[in-house]
Amino acid sequence: MAKVSSPYYPPRARWYGPLLGVGEVFRRRLALDRFRLPPGPSLGGVLGSLLLPGYGFYSRGFRLAGIMAFGASLFLLLLFFVAIGYPLGNMAFGLLLSIHATSVVFVFEPWLAGARFRTRILLTLCLLFAFWGLIYMPARNWLETKWLAPLSVNGTVVVVQKSSQAPRVKRNDWIAYSLPGSSDHTVYVRSGFGLGPVLAVAGDRVRFTATALEVNGVSQPRLDNMPETGELVVPEKHWLVWPDFGIGGHGNVAGAVLTATLLQMATISEDQFVGKPFKRWFWRRQLSS
């Protein structure tokens, strides 16, 4: 016998039908069926405004304002990357956060129709700090920890590509590295980061003279405060990078003491490796050589 289907035939009960019945019983017992939310934003509008800056305006029908806010957010995000490490980049970051928080507040405007002005301000500040502490600052910290970091070098910012493992580094490659602070009551070295070209790699024989620096017998110009005599062999998993960072002395610092301190810190281990600087950051040239 052929099976006849009809649009008027009632559908078969689903497997989760009993669960819906239990939920309906609880809803009536708790009087939740009498509870009605005031007309306000849709779930899609709320989620969209949380994910996209400016979408709150768009979801409320102010489409031009929403498109302009989203376009401004994209511009500010680009400006943050271009000027990362500079005050302009920090300003762009703050404005992007403000647009995002304001658009979310605008979504909830129907629920705040009868609220006091102080309540609106308090909600805006709470959302602003929530976005700052839960989304924007964690995202920025992750970016600067895992991907790139701006380092201040001689009054300018150099953007470094972060790396958890030391890649194959050759002579004349520029690297960024961490430096621990030290003090022997004569020379005080501030902790932080260093940046410079690799003068010698593991196994290279380095010889200091009064007129030049020799690496495997090949002469190159001396750098400030280098020793005038002496030799060394770069250890395994180390590089020779002559430091160029802030150094302070207490009293009359002997040149030999200062030179010995710099020579000790010039041997950089792979554990100190932070990353390699980009040769160019957008249109800005970062490396002189």
Secondary structure, DSSP 8 states (H G I E B T S, - for coil): ------TTS-----TTHHHHHHHHHHHHHTTGGG----S---HHHHHHHHHSTTHHHHHTT-HHHHHHHHHHHHHHHHHHHHTTTSHHHHHHHHHHHHHHHHHHHHHTGGGGTT--HHHHHHHHHHHHHHHIIIIIHHHHHHHHHHTEEEEEETTEEEEEEE-SS-----TT-EEEEEE--EE-SSEEE--EEEEEE--B-TT-EEEE-SS-EEETTEEE---TT--SS-EEE--TTEEE----S-EEESSS--HHHHHHHHHHHHEEEGGGEEEEE-SEETTEE----
